[in-house]
Amino acid sequence: MVFRRLLAALLHSPQLVERLSESRPIRRAAQLTAFALLQAQLRGKDAARRLRGIAAGPAGSLCRRAARFRDTFNQELRRGLRDRPGSPPGSQRRSGADP
């Protein structure tokens, strides 16, 4: 409790904030933060541009891709369930269980 108040008092001190902002580790941390934010923003814009390009392609292109993904996913799921050794859990009845 006392530590929090002391820390809050120090961080609200303009002189301390000014001295910290001039220190090399704080400046470097600010540079890295700004770089990371800028890179994330640029990558987000690039991804949005690519998605718009896919959506603006030939009519129905995105729908065909989604349908092909769905069909392939269903085929692989059925194949995996069929090729799985043993039966699915819960499908076997115990010999003494009541229905």
C-alpha positions, -999 to 999 in steps of 0.1 A, spaced: 0 0 0 28 24 10 48 13 -20 19 20 -44 15 55 -30 53 62 -32 54 49 -68 24 70 -78 39 101 -63 72 95 -81 55 89 -115 34 121 -111 66 141 -106 73 160 -138 110 162 -131 114 125 -127 94 117 -158 116 142 -178 148 126 -165 135 91 -173 124 101 -208 160 113 -214 175 80 -203 189 56 -229 169 25 -219 136 44 -219 143 60 -252 152 26 -267 121 10 -253 100 38 -269 117 33 -302 111 -4 -302 75 1 -292 70 26 -320 87 2 -345 65 -27 -334 33 -7 -337 42 6 -371 51 -28 -384 18 -42 -371 -1 -14 -388 17 -20 -421 11 -57 -420 -26 -52 -411 -30 -28 -441 -12 -53 -464 -34 -82 -452 -66 -60 -457 -53 -51 -492 -48 -88 -501 -83 -97 -488 -99 -69 -508 -80 -83 -538 -93 -118 -533 -129 -105 -527 -127 -82 -557 -116 -111 -580 -138 -128 -604 -174 -130 -592 -179 -159 -568 -142 -167 -564 -143 -162 -527 -175 -184 -524 -159 -211 -545 -128 -211 -522 -149 -213 -491 -170 -242 -506 -138 -260 -516 -124 -256 -481 -156 -269 -466 -158 -299 -489 -121 -308 -483 -125 -304 -445 -155 -326 -445 -138 -353 -466 -107 -353 -444 -129 -354 -412 -149 -384 -425 -117 -401 -437 -101 -396 -403 -131 -409 -384 -134 -439 -408 -97 -448 -406 -94 -444 -368 -87 -477 -350 -114 -488 -326 -148 -474 -322 -158 -439 -311 -159 -433 -273 -193 -438 -258 -206 -460 -287 -200 -493 -268 -225 -504 -242 -213 -520 -210 -227 -555 -205 -245 -547 -173 -258 -512 -181 -295 -504 -183 -307 -485 -214 
